Amino acid sequence: MAKPSTELKRAVGPWGAIWMGLGSILGTGVFVSLGIGAEIIGSGLLLAVILAALIAIANGLSSAQLAAAHPISGGTYEYGHKFIGPKAGLVAGWMFLLAKSASAATAALGFSGYVFHSIGVDSSKMAKVSLALVLVAVLTALVSSGIQRSNRANQIIVALTLTTLACFVVFGWLSVDLALVSEHIGPKTWIEAFESPYALLNATGLMFVAYTGYGRIATLGEEVLEPAKTIPKAIIGALGLTMVLYIGVAATALATVGAAAFADTTASISAPLEVVAHSFNHSFVAPVVAFGAITAMVGVLLNLILGLSRVLLAMARRREAPRFLEEVDVVSQSPAKAVWVMGCIVAAIVLVGDFKTTWSFSAFSVLVYYGITNWAALKLPEENRRFPRAISYFGLVACFGLMPFISLKIALVTAVLLVLGLGLSSFIKRTD
């Protein structure tokens, strides 16, 4: 029997990295969280999406230059260790695990919501949670079988998602009452959004999370071919395409049904875009959107489990997580034990059963994580710097500035879990 390794194999090319980034981004953010944003800020949703995009650009550029300078699995966990210090890296590692485990749970719950709504079943909370748990188990098994198989599945899912969103936008605008467009997304709605600054910043913080899947490209630094060239191009490419899609989908939903009706779709049903599509003049769009949403949630969950396991692998290598989690299976070239541990953690968060709570939890944690990303980028030596320092300063201030606008209860729970995580890491180091 071959002895397990601790090294990963480079098997992902430029297009594979871009598609993996899209697979991590296009899912819960566009199919579920846009409705959450409409509940908070109403017609100002489009402005929140654009503001979140600007912050995501800054963070994406910081991540890109860090990944090019230090292409190793672990993302900001590794960057924090290398460019700031061990404590910053450790905090980033735990924040990533908390944030993306919550995002993964949200994707699983969103999957359940779209499945049950598309088949016309008014399901109970227990039924939705049960289906979500089944999905987590299946995808954890797939990811543990190896990245090449996972990547092929991801490319198929992303192609379906892009087709679905294009269909939603095209047929949505063919159904719009042009006389109401100005009322729904015109300049007046933007002015109204600025009149509620707390709600606008709250919505911006939640919408920012919808863009952050591009970080998954950086966490796969050891598995990407020519990382110094591939990672920056893949991050920027995936993020640019995502911004266009999010703005297009949000504008379509608002222009078609208005902010109040769009918000109501999330208040009662966790399948907002499908509900909006039912108002289109073309009846076939709603089932297409439902199918695309279901496959997209699968893709997001697959990529999140993939990225989470790689950060846990990196933490195990530094003895900040149990040592057995650093093993890489010789046959599958996957850190299978780390994959299964993360699958169990995601399953535990699914038991919360409320996708709005899990999404808010993800938002707070990911703002801390990307704040550290920008801080690390500011510490880069000049010879490794690819973009102006002002970009990283903007990202740093924006991330930490949005944190107070997320729920206080969520912040307190995150702080408690972080302390427990840091305590665990300290215990492992002392006893190793």
Contacts in CASP RR format, 6 or more apart in sequence:
PFRMAT RR
TARGET T0000
AUTHOR 0000-0000-0000
METHOD contacts of the structure
MODEL  1
MAKPSTELKRAVGPWGAIWMGLGSILGTGVFVSLGIGAEIIGSGLLLAVI
LAALIAIANGLSSAQLAAAHPISGGTYEYGHKFIGPKAGLVAGWMFLLAK
SASAATAALGFSGYVFHSIGVDSSKMAKVSLALVLVAVLTALVSSGIQRS
NRANQIIVALTLTTLACFVVFGWLSVDLALVSEHIGPKTWIEAFESPYAL
LNATGLMFVAYTGYGRIATLGEEVLEPAKTIPKAIIGALGLTMVLYIGVA
ATALATVGAAAFADTTASISAPLEVVAHSFNHSFVAPVVAFGAITAMVGV
LLNLILGLSRVLLAMARRREAPRFLEEVDVVSQSPAKAVWVMGCIVAAIV
LVGDFKTTWSFSAFSVLVYYGITNWAALKLPEENRRFPRAISYFGLVACF
GLMPFISLKIALVTAVLLVLGLGLSSFIKRTD
2 330 0 8 1.000
2 331 0 8 1.000
3 330 0 8 1.000
4 327 0 8 1.000
4 328 0 8 1.000
4 329 0 8 1.000
4 330 0 8 1.000
5 327 0 8 1.000
5 328 0 8 1.000
5 330 0 8 1.000
6 317 0 8 1.000
6 326 0 8 1.000
6 327 0 8 1.000
6 328 0 8 1.000
7 222 0 8 1.000
7 328 0 8 1.000
8 73 0 8 1.000
8 222 0 8 1.000
8 223 0 8 1.000
8 310 0 8 1.000
8 313 0 8 1.000
8 328 0 8 1.000
8 333 0 8 1.000
8 335 0 8 1.000
9 223 0 8 1.000
9 333 0 8 1.000
10 222 0 8 1.000
10 223 0 8 1.000
10 224 0 8 1.000
10 225 0 8 1.000
11 147 0 8 1.000
11 148 0 8 1.000
11 151 0 8 1.000
11 223 0 8 1.000
11 225 0 8 1.000
11 333 0 8 1.000
12 20 0 8 1.000
12 147 0 8 1.000
12 151 0 8 1.000
12 220 0 8 1.000
12 223 0 8 1.000
12 224 0 8 1.000
12 225 0 8 1.000
12 230 0 8 1.000
13 224 0 8 1.000
13 225 0 8 1.000
13 226 0 8 1.000
13 230 0 8 1.000
14 225 0 8 1.000
14 229 0 8 1.000
14 230 0 8 1.000
14 233 0 8 1.000
14 234 0 8 1.000
16 151 0 8 1.000
16 155 0 8 1.000
16 234 0 8 1.000
17 217 0 8 1.000
17 220 0 8 1.000
17 224 0 8 1.000
17 230 0 8 1.000
17 231 0 8 1.000
17 234 0 8 1.000
18 217 0 8 1.000
18 233 0 8 1.000
18 234 0 8 1.000
18 237 0 8 1.000
18 238 0 8 1.000
19 151 0 8 1.000
19 154 0 8 1.000
19 155 0 8 1.000
19 158 0 8 1.000
20 151 0 8 1.000
20 154 0 8 1.000
20 216 0 8 1.000
20 217 0 8 1.000
20 220 0 8 1.000
20 234 0 8 1.000
20 303 0 8 1.000
20 306 0 8 1.000
21 213 0 8 1.000
21 214 0 8 1.000
21 215 0 8 1.000
21 216 0 8 1.000
21 217 0 8 1.000
21 234 0 8 1.000
21 235 0 8 1.000
21 238 0 8 1.000
21 303 0 8 1.000
22 158 0 8 1.000
22 161 0 8 1.000
22 162 0 8 1.000
22 238 0 8 1.000
22 241 0 8 1.000
22 242 0 8 1.000
23 154 0 8 1.000
23 157 0 8 1.000
23 158 0 8 1.000
23 161 0 8 1.000
23 213 0 8 1.000
23 296 0 8 1.000
23 299 0 8 1.000
23 300 0 8 1.000
23 302 0 8 1.000
23 303 0 8 1.000
24 213 0 8 1.000
24 214 0 8 1.000
24 215 0 8 1.000
24 216 0 8 1.000
24 217 0 8 1.000
24 299 0 8 1.000
24 300 0 8 1.000
24 303 0 8 1.000
24 304 0 8 1.000
25 210 0 8 1.000
25 211 0 8 1.000
25 212 0 8 1.000
25 213 0 8 1.000
25 214 0 8 1.000
25 238 0 8 1.000
25 239 0 8 1.000
25 242 0 8 1.000
25 300 0 8 1.000
26 158 0 8 1.000
26 161 0 8 1.000
26 162 0 8 1.000
26 165 0 8 1.000
26 242 0 8 1.000
26 245 0 8 1.000
26 296 0 8 1.000
26 300 0 8 1.000
27 107 0 8 1.000
27 161 0 8 1.000
27 293 0 8 1.000
27 296 0 8 1.000
27 297 0 8 1.000
27 299 0 8 1.000
27 300 0 8 1.000
28 103 0 8 1.000
28 106 0 8 1.000
28 107 0 8 1.000
28 110 0 8 1.000
28 210 0 8 1.000
28 297 0 8 1.000
28 300 0 8 1.000
28 355 0 8 1.000
28 359 0 8 1.000
29 209 0 8 1.000
29 210 0 8 1.000
29 246 0 8 1.000
30 165 0 8 1.000
30 210 0 8 1.000
30 245 0 8 1.000
30 246 0 8 1.000
30 249 0 8 1.000
30 273 0 8 1.000
30 296 0 8 1.000
31 110 0 8 1.000
31 114 0 8 1.000
31 271 0 8 1.000
31 272 0 8 1.000
31 273 0 8 1.000
31 292 0 8 1.000
31 293 0 8 1.000
31 296 0 8 1.000
31 297 0 8 1.000
32 106 0 8 1.000
32 110 0 8 1.000
32 266 0 8 1.000
32 270 0 8 1.000
32 272 0 8 1.000
32 355 0 8 1.000
32 359 0 8 1.000
33 206 0 8 1.000
33 207 0 8 1.000
33 209 0 8 1.000
33 210 0 8 1.000
33 359 0 8 1.000
34 45 0 8 1.000
34 49 0 8 1.000
34 207 0 8 1.000
34 210 0 8 1.000
34 246 0 8 1.000
34 249 0 8 1.000
34 250 0 8 1.000
34 253 0 8 1.000
34 262 0 8 1.000
34 272 0 8 1.000
34 273 0 8 1.000
35 45 0 8 1.000
35 253 0 8 1.000
35 262 0 8 1.000
35 263 0 8 1.000
35 265 0 8 1.000
35 266 0 8 1.000
35 272 0 8 1.000
36 206 0 8 1.000
36 266 0 8 1.000
36 356 0 8 1.000
36 359 0 8 1.000
37 45 0 8 1.000
37 48 0 8 1.000
37 203 0 8 1.000
37 206 0 8 1.000
37 207 0 8 1.000
37 263 0 8 1.000
37 266 0 8 1.000
38 45 0 8 1.000
38 253 0 8 1.000
38 254 0 8 1.000
38 259 0 8 1.000
38 262 0 8 1.000
38 263 0 8 1.000
38 266 0 8 1.000
38 272 0 8 1.000
39 263 0 8 1.000
39 266 0 8 1.000
39 267 0 8 1.000
40 48 0 8 1.000
40 199 0 8 1.000
40 202 0 8 1.000
40 203 0 8 1.000
40 206 0 8 1.000
41 47 0 8 1.000
41 48 0 8 1.000
41 193 0 8 1.000
41 196 0 8 1.000
41 199 0 8 1.000
41 200 0 8 1.000
41 202 0 8 1.000
41 203 0 8 1.000
42 189 0 8 1.000
42 193 0 8 1.000
42 259 0 8 1.000
42 260 0 8 1.000
42 262 0 8 1.000
42 263 0 8 1.000
43 184 0 8 1.000
43 185 0 8 1.000
43 189 0 8 1.000
43 192 0 8 1.000
43 193 0 8 1.000
43 254 0 8 1.000
43 258 0 8 1.000
43 259 0 8 1.000
44 189 0 8 1.000
44 190 0 8 1.000
44 192 0 8 1.000
44 193 0 8 1.000
44 200 0 8 1.000
44 203 0 8 1.000
44 259 0 8 1.000
45 203 0 8 1.000
45 207 0 8 1.000
45 250 0 8 1.000
45 254 0 8 1.000
45 259 0 8 1.000
45 262 0 8 1.000
46 185 0 8 1.000
46 189 0 8 1.000
46 190 0 8 1.000
46 247 0 8 1.000
46 250 0 8 1.000
46 251 0 8 1.000
46 254 0 8 1.000
47 189 0 8 1.000
47 190 0 8 1.000
47 193 0 8 1.000
47 194 0 8 1.000
47 200 0 8 1.000
48 193 0 8 1.000
48 200 0 8 1.000
48 203 0 8 1.000
48 204 0 8 1.000
48 205 0 8 1.000
48 206 0 8 1.000
48 207 0 8 1.000
49 207 0 8 1.000
49 246 0 8 1.000
49 247 0 8 1.000
49 250 0 8 1.000
50 247 0 8 1.000
51 200 0 8 1.000
51 204 0 8 1.000
51 207 0 8 1.000
52 204 0 8 1.000
52 205 0 8 1.000
52 207 0 8 1.000
52 208 0 8 1.000
52 210 0 8 1.000
52 211 0 8 1.000
53 211 0 8 1.000
53 243 0 8 1.000
53 246 0 8 1.000
53 247 0 8 1.000
55 204 0 8 1.000
55 208 0 8 1.000
55 394 0 8 1.000
55 395 0 8 1.000
55 398 0 8 1.000
55 399 0 8 1.000
55 402 0 8 1.000
56 208 0 8 1.000
56 211 0 8 1.000
56 212 0 8 1.000
56 214 0 8 1.000
56 239 0 8 1.000
56 243 0 8 1.000
57 239 0 8 1.000
57 243 0 8 1.000
58 374 0 8 1.000
58 391 0 8 1.000
58 392 0 8 1.000
58 394 0 8 1.000
58 395 0 8 1.000
58 398 0 8 1.000
59 212 0 8 1.000
59 370 0 8 1.000
59 371 0 8 1.000
59 373 0 8 1.000
59 374 0 8 1.000
59 395 0 8 1.000
59 399 0 8 1.000
60 214 0 8 1.000
60 215 0 8 1.000
60 235 0 8 1.000
60 236 0 8 1.000
60 239 0 8 1.000
61 236 0 8 1.000
61 386 0 8 1.000
61 387 0 8 1.000
61 391 0 8 1.000
61 392 0 8 1.000
62 370 0 8 1.000
62 373 0 8 1.000
62 374 0 8 1.000
62 376 0 8 1.000
62 377 0 8 1.000
62 387 0 8 1.000
62 391 0 8 1.000
62 392 0 8 1.000
62 395 0 8 1.000
63 75 0 8 1.000
63 76 0 8 1.000
63 214 0 8 1.000
63 215 0 8 1.000
63 218 0 8 1.000
63 235 0 8 1.000
63 373 0 8 1.000
63 377 0 8 1.000
64 218 0 8 1.000
64 231 0 8 1.000
64 232 0 8 1.000
64 235 0 8 1.000
64 236 0 8 1.000
64 386 0 8 1.000
64 387 0 8 1.000
65 232 0 8 1.000
65 377 0 8 1.000
65 380 0 8 1.000
65 384 0 8 1.000
65 385 0 8 1.000
65 386 0 8 1.000
65 387 0 8 1.000
66 75 0 8 1.000
66 76 0 8 1.000
66 79 0 8 1.000
66 83 0 8 1.000
66 218 0 8 1.000
66 373 0 8 1.000
66 376 0 8 1.000
66 377 0 8 1.000
66 380 0 8 1.000
67 75 0 8 1.000
67 217 0 8 1.000
67 218 0 8 1.000
67 221 0 8 1.000
67 227 0 8 1.000
67 231 0 8 1.000
67 232 0 8 1.000
67 235 0 8 1.000
68 227 0 8 1.000
68 228 0 8 1.000
68 229 0 8 1.000
68 231 0 8 1.000
68 232 0 8 1.000
68 384 0 8 1.000
68 386 0 8 1.000
69 228 0 8 1.000
69 380 0 8 1.000
69 384 0 8 1.000
70 78 0 8 1.000
70 79 0 8 1.000
70 82 0 8 1.000
70 83 0 8 1.000
71 221 0 8 1.000
71 222 0 8 1.000
71 224 0 8 1.000
71 227 0 8 1.000
71 228 0 8 1.000
71 231 0 8 1.000
72 78 0 8 1.000
72 221 0 8 1.000
72 222 0 8 1.000
72 314 0 8 1.000
73 219 0 8 1.000
73 220 0 8 1.000
73 221 0 8 1.000
73 222 0 8 1.000
73 223 0 8 1.000
73 310 0 8 1.000
73 311 0 8 1.000
73 313 0 8 1.000
73 314 0 8 1.000
74 93 0 8 1.000
74 218 0 8 1.000
74 219 0 8 1.000
74 221 0 8 1.000
74 310 0 8 1.000
74 311 0 8 1.000
74 313 0 8 1.000
74 314 0 8 1.000
75 92 0 8 1.000
75 96 0 8 1.000
75 215 0 8 1.000
75 218 0 8 1.000
75 219 0 8 1.000
75 221 0 8 1.000
75 311 0 8 1.000
75 314 0 8 1.000
76 89 0 8 1.000
76 92 0 8 1.000
76 93 0 8 1.000
76 96 0 8 1.000
76 218 0 8 1.000
76 369 0 8 1.000
76 370 0 8 1.000
76 372 0 8 1.000
76 373 0 8 1.000
76 376 0 8 1.000
77 89 0 8 1.000
77 90 0 8 1.000
77 92 0 8 1.000
77 93 0 8 1.000
77 96 0 8 1.000
77 311 0 8 1.000
77 314 0 8 1.000
77 315 0 8 1.000
78 89 0 8 1.000
78 314 0 8 1.000
79 89 0 8 1.000
79 92 0 8 1.000
79 372 0 8 1.000
79 373 0 8 1.000
79 376 0 8 1.000
79 377 0 8 1.000
80 88 0 8 1.000
80 89 0 8 1.000
80 92 0 8 1.000
80 372 0 8 1.000
80 375 0 8 1.000
80 376 0 8 1.000
81 88 0 8 1.000
81 89 0 8 1.000
81 90 0 8 1.000
81 318 0 8 1.000
82 376 0 8 1.000
83 376 0 8 1.000
83 377 0 8 1.000
83 379 0 8 1.000
83 380 0 8 1.000
84 372 0 8 1.000
84 375 0 8 1.000
84 376 0 8 1.000
84 379 0 8 1.000
88 372 0 8 1.000
88 375 0 8 1.000
88 376 0 8 1.000
89 372 0 8 1.000
90 315 0 8 1.000
90 320 0 8 1.000
90 422 0 8 1.000
90 425 0 8 1.000
91 368 0 8 1.000
91 372 0 8 1.000
91 418 0 8 1.000
91 422 0 8 1.000
92 368 0 8 1.000
92 369 0 8 1.000
92 372 0 8 1.000
92 373 0 8 1.000
93 311 0 8 1.000
93 315 0 8 1.000
93 369 0 8 1.000
94 417 0 8 1.000
94 418 0 8 1.000
94 421 0 8 1.000
94 422 0 8 1.000
94 425 0 8 1.000
95 365 0 8 1.000
95 366 0 8 1.000
95 368 0 8 1.000
95 369 0 8 1.000
95 372 0 8 1.000
95 418 0 8 1.000
96 219 0 8 1.000
96 308 0 8 1.000
96 311 0 8 1.000
96 365 0 8 1.000
96 366 0 8 1.000
96 369 0 8 1.000
97 308 0 8 1.000
97 311 0 8 1.000
97 312 0 8 1.000
97 342 0 8 1.000
97 345 0 8 1.000
98 361 0 8 1.000
98 365 0 8 1.000
98 414 0 8 1.000
98 417 0 8 1.000
98 418 0 8 1.000
99 209 0 8 1.000
99 361 0 8 1.000
99 362 0 8 1.000
99 363 0 8 1.000
99 364 0 8 1.000
99 365 0 8 1.000
99 366 0 8 1.000
99 368 0 8 1.000
99 369 0 8 1.000
100 304 0 8 1.000
100 307 0 8 1.000
100 308 0 8 1.000
100 362 0 8 1.000
100 366 0 8 1.000
101 304 0 8 1.000
101 308 0 8 1.000
101 342 0 8 1.000
101 345 0 8 1.000
101 346 0 8 1.000
101 349 0 8 1.000
102 349 0 8 1.000
102 358 0 8 1.000
102 359 0 8 1.000
102 361 0 8 1.000
102 362 0 8 1.000
102 365 0 8 1.000
103 209 0 8 1.000
103 300 0 8 1.000
103 304 0 8 1.000
103 358 0 8 1.000
103 359 0 8 1.000
103 362 0 8 1.000
103 366 0 8 1.000
104 136 0 8 1.000
104 300 0 8 1.000
104 301 0 8 1.000
104 304 0 8 1.000
104 305 0 8 1.000
104 308 0 8 1.000
104 343 0 8 1.000
104 346 0 8 1.000
104 349 0 8 1.000
105 132 0 8 1.000
105 346 0 8 1.000
105 349 0 8 1.000
105 350 0 8 1.000
105 352 0 8 1.000
105 358 0 8 1.000
106 355 0 8 1.000
106 358 0 8 1.000
106 359 0 8 1.000
106 362 0 8 1.000
107 297 0 8 1.000
107 299 0 8 1.000
107 300 0 8 1.000
107 301 0 8 1.000
107 304 0 8 1.000
108 132 0 8 1.000
108 133 0 8 1.000
108 135 0 8 1.000
108 136 0 8 1.000
108 297 0 8 1.000
108 301 0 8 1.000
108 346 0 8 1.000
108 350 0 8 1.000
109 128 0 8 1.000
109 129 0 8 1.000
109 132 0 8 1.000
109 270 0 8 1.000
109 350 0 8 1.000
109 353 0 8 1.000
109 354 0 8 1.000
109 355 0 8 1.000
109 358 0 8 1.000
110 132 0 8 1.000
110 270 0 8 1.000
110 271 0 8 1.000
110 293 0 8 1.000
110 297 0 8 1.000
110 355 0 8 1.000
111 131 0 8 1.000
111 132 0 8 1.000
111 135 0 8 1.000
111 294 0 8 1.000
111 297 0 8 1.000
111 298 0 8 1.000
111 301 0 8 1.000
112 123 0 8 1.000
112 127 0 8 1.000
112 128 0 8 1.000
112 129 0 8 1.000
112 131 0 8 1.000
112 132 0 8 1.000
112 135 0 8 1.000
112 270 0 8 1.000
113 123 0 8 1.000
113 128 0 8 1.000
113 269 0 8 1.000
113 270 0 8 1.000
113 271 0 8 1.000
114 270 0 8 1.000
114 271 0 8 1.000
114 274 0 8 1.000
114 290 0 8 1.000
114 293 0 8 1.000
114 294 0 8 1.000
114 297 0 8 1.000
115 131 0 8 1.000
115 294 0 8 1.000
116 122 0 8 1.000
116 123 0 8 1.000
116 127 0 8 1.000
116 128 0 8 1.000
116 131 0 8 1.000
117 269 0 8 1.000
117 270 0 8 1.000
117 271 0 8 1.000
117 274 0 8 1.000
117 275 0 8 1.000
117 290 0 8 1.000
118 271 0 8 1.000
118 274 0 8 1.000
118 287 0 8 1.000
118 290 0 8 1.000
118 291 0 8 1.000
118 294 0 8 1.000
125 353 0 8 1.000
128 270 0 8 1.000
128 353 0 8 1.000
129 350 0 8 1.000
129 351 0 8 1.000
129 353 0 8 1.000
132 350 0 8 1.000
132 353 0 8 1.000
133 347 0 8 1.000
133 350 0 8 1.000
135 297 0 8 1.000
135 298 0 8 1.000
135 301 0 8 1.000
136 301 0 8 1.000
136 305 0 8 1.000
136 343 0 8 1.000
136 346 0 8 1.000
136 347 0 8 1.000
136 350 0 8 1.000
137 343 0 8 1.000
137 347 0 8 1.000
139 298 0 8 1.000
139 301 0 8 1.000
139 302 0 8 1.000
139 305 0 8 1.000
140 305 0 8 1.000
140 339 0 8 1.000
140 340 0 8 1.000
140 342 0 8 1.000
140 343 0 8 1.000
140 346 0 8 1.000
142 149 0 8 1.000
142 150 0 8 1.000
142 153 0 8 1.000
142 302 0 8 1.000
143 150 0 8 1.000
143 302 0 8 1.000
143 305 0 8 1.000
143 306 0 8 1.000
143 309 0 8 1.000
143 334 0 8 1.000
143 339 0 8 1.000
144 329 0 8 1.000
144 332 0 8 1.000
144 334 0 8 1.000
144 336 0 8 1.000
144 339 0 8 1.000
144 340 0 8 1.000
145 332 0 8 1.000
145 334 0 8 1.000
146 332 0 8 1.000
146 333 0 8 1.000
146 334 0 8 1.000
147 220 0 8 1.000
147 223 0 8 1.000
147 306 0 8 1.000
147 333 0 8 1.000
147 334 0 8 1.000
150 302 0 8 1.000
150 306 0 8 1.000
153 299 0 8 1.000
153 302 0 8 1.000
154 299 0 8 1.000
154 302 0 8 1.000
154 303 0 8 1.000
157 295 0 8 1.000
157 296 0 8 1.000
157 298 0 8 1.000
157 299 0 8 1.000
157 302 0 8 1.000
158 299 0 8 1.000
160 291 0 8 1.000
160 292 0 8 1.000
160 295 0 8 1.000
160 296 0 8 1.000
161 292 0 8 1.000
161 295 0 8 1.000
161 296 0 8 1.000
161 299 0 8 1.000
162 245 0 8 1.000
163 292 0 8 1.000
164 288 0 8 1.000
164 289 0 8 1.000
164 291 0 8 1.000
164 292 0 8 1.000
164 293 0 8 1.000
164 295 0 8 1.000
164 296 0 8 1.000
165 245 0 8 1.000
165 249 0 8 1.000
167 285 0 8 1.000
167 288 0 8 1.000
167 289 0 8 1.000
168 249 0 8 1.000
168 252 0 8 1.000
168 273 0 8 1.000
168 277 0 8 1.000
168 285 0 8 1.000
168 289 0 8 1.000
169 248 0 8 1.000
169 249 0 8 1.000
169 252 0 8 1.000
171 277 0 8 1.000
171 280 0 8 1.000
171 281 0 8 1.000
171 282 0 8 1.000
171 285 0 8 1.000
172 252 0 8 1.000
172 256 0 8 1.000
172 277 0 8 1.000
172 280 0 8 1.000
172 285 0 8 1.000
173 252 0 8 1.000
173 255 0 8 1.000
174 280 0 8 1.000
174 281 0 8 1.000
174 282 0 8 1.000
175 256 0 8 1.000
175 279 0 8 1.000
175 280 0 8 1.000
175 281 0 8 1.000
175 282 0 8 1.000
176 252 0 8 1.000
176 255 0 8 1.000
176 256 0 8 1.000
180 255 0 8 1.000
180 258 0 8 1.000
181 255 0 8 1.000
182 188 0 8 1.000
184 254 0 8 1.000
184 255 0 8 1.000
184 258 0 8 1.000
184 259 0 8 1.000
185 251 0 8 1.000
185 254 0 8 1.000
185 255 0 8 1.000
189 259 0 8 1.000
193 199 0 8 1.000
193 200 0 8 1.000
194 200 0 8 1.000
198 405 0 8 1.000
201 402 0 8 1.000
201 405 0 8 1.000
202 405 0 8 1.000
202 406 0 8 1.000
204 402 0 8 1.000
204 405 0 8 1.000
205 363 0 8 1.000
205 367 0 8 1.000
205 402 0 8 1.000
205 405 0 8 1.000
205 406 0 8 1.000
206 359 0 8 1.000
206 360 0 8 1.000
206 363 0 8 1.000
206 406 0 8 1.000
207 246 0 8 1.000
208 363 0 8 1.000
208 366 0 8 1.000
208 367 0 8 1.000
208 402 0 8 1.000
209 359 0 8 1.000
209 362 0 8 1.000
209 363 0 8 1.000
209 366 0 8 1.000
210 246 0 8 1.000
211 239 0 8 1.000
211 242 0 8 1.000
211 243 0 8 1.000
211 246 0 8 1.000
212 366 0 8 1.000
212 370 0 8 1.000
213 303 0 8 1.000
214 235 0 8 1.000
214 238 0 8 1.000
214 239 0 8 1.000
214 242 0 8 1.000
215 235 0 8 1.000
216 303 0 8 1.000
216 304 0 8 1.000
216 306 0 8 1.000
216 307 0 8 1.000
217 224 0 8 1.000
217 231 0 8 1.000
217 234 0 8 1.000
217 235 0 8 1.000
217 238 0 8 1.000
218 231 0 8 1.000
218 235 0 8 1.000
219 307 0 8 1.000
219 310 0 8 1.000
219 311 0 8 1.000
220 306 0 8 1.000
220 307 0 8 1.000
220 310 0 8 1.000
221 227 0 8 1.000
221 231 0 8 1.000
222 310 0 8 1.000
223 310 0 8 1.000
224 230 0 8 1.000
224 231 0 8 1.000
224 234 0 8 1.000
232 386 0 8 1.000
249 273 0 8 1.000
253 262 0 8 1.000
253 272 0 8 1.000
253 273 0 8 1.000
253 276 0 8 1.000
254 262 0 8 1.000
256 276 0 8 1.000
256 279 0 8 1.000
256 280 0 8 1.000
257 276 0 8 1.000
257 279 0 8 1.000
261 276 0 8 1.000
262 272 0 8 1.000
262 276 0 8 1.000
265 271 0 8 1.000
265 272 0 8 1.000
265 275 0 8 1.000
265 276 0 8 1.000
266 272 0 8 1.000
266 356 0 8 1.000
269 275 0 8 1.000
270 355 0 8 1.000
271 290 0 8 1.000
271 293 0 8 1.000
273 289 0 8 1.000
273 293 0 8 1.000
274 286 0 8 1.000
274 289 0 8 1.000
274 290 0 8 1.000
274 293 0 8 1.000
277 285 0 8 1.000
277 286 0 8 1.000
277 288 0 8 1.000
277 289 0 8 1.000
278 286 0 8 1.000
280 286 0 8 1.000
301 346 0 8 1.000
304 346 0 8 1.000
305 339 0 8 1.000
305 342 0 8 1.000
305 343 0 8 1.000
305 346 0 8 1.000
306 339 0 8 1.000
308 342 0 8 1.000
308 343 0 8 1.000
308 345 0 8 1.000
308 346 0 8 1.000
309 334 0 8 1.000
309 335 0 8 1.000
309 338 0 8 1.000
309 339 0 8 1.000
309 341 0 8 1.000
309 342 0 8 1.000
310 335 0 8 1.000
310 338 0 8 1.000
312 321 0 8 1.000
312 325 0 8 1.000
312 335 0 8 1.000
312 338 0 8 1.000
312 341 0 8 1.000
312 342 0 8 1.000
313 325 0 8 1.000
313 326 0 8 1.000
313 328 0 8 1.000
313 335 0 8 1.000
313 338 0 8 1.000
315 321 0 8 1.000
315 325 0 8 1.000
315 425 0 8 1.000
316 322 0 8 1.000
316 323 0 8 1.000
316 324 0 8 1.000
316 325 0 8 1.000
316 326 0 8 1.000
316 338 0 8 1.000
317 326 0 8 1.000
319 428 0 8 1.000
319 429 0 8 1.000
319 432 0 8 1.000
320 425 0 8 1.000
320 428 0 8 1.000
320 429 0 8 1.000
321 424 0 8 1.000
321 425 0 8 1.000
321 428 0 8 1.000
322 428 0 8 1.000
323 428 0 8 1.000
323 432 0 8 1.000
324 337 0 8 1.000
325 335 0 8 1.000
325 337 0 8 1.000
325 338 0 8 1.000
325 341 0 8 1.000
326 335 0 8 1.000
326 338 0 8 1.000
327 335 0 8 1.000
327 336 0 8 1.000
327 337 0 8 1.000
328 334 0 8 1.000
328 335 0 8 1.000
329 335 0 8 1.000
329 336 0 8 1.000
349 358 0 8 1.000
352 358 0 8 1.000
357 410 0 8 1.000
360 406 0 8 1.000
360 407 0 8 1.000
360 410 0 8 1.000
361 410 0 8 1.000
361 413 0 8 1.000
361 414 0 8 1.000
363 406 0 8 1.000
363 410 0 8 1.000
364 403 0 8 1.000
364 406 0 8 1.000
364 407 0 8 1.000
364 410 0 8 1.000
364 411 0 8 1.000
364 414 0 8 1.000
365 414 0 8 1.000
367 399 0 8 1.000
367 400 0 8 1.000
367 402 0 8 1.000
367 403 0 8 1.000
367 406 0 8 1.000
368 399 0 8 1.000
368 403 0 8 1.000
368 414 0 8 1.000
370 395 0 8 1.000
370 399 0 8 1.000
371 395 0 8 1.000
371 396 0 8 1.000
371 399 0 8 1.000
371 400 0 8 1.000
374 392 0 8 1.000
374 393 0 8 1.000
374 395 0 8 1.000
374 396 0 8 1.000
374 399 0 8 1.000
375 392 0 8 1.000
375 396 0 8 1.000
377 392 0 8 1.000
378 389 0 8 1.000
378 392 0 8 1.000
378 393 0 8 1.000
378 396 0 8 1.000
403 411 0 8 1.000
END
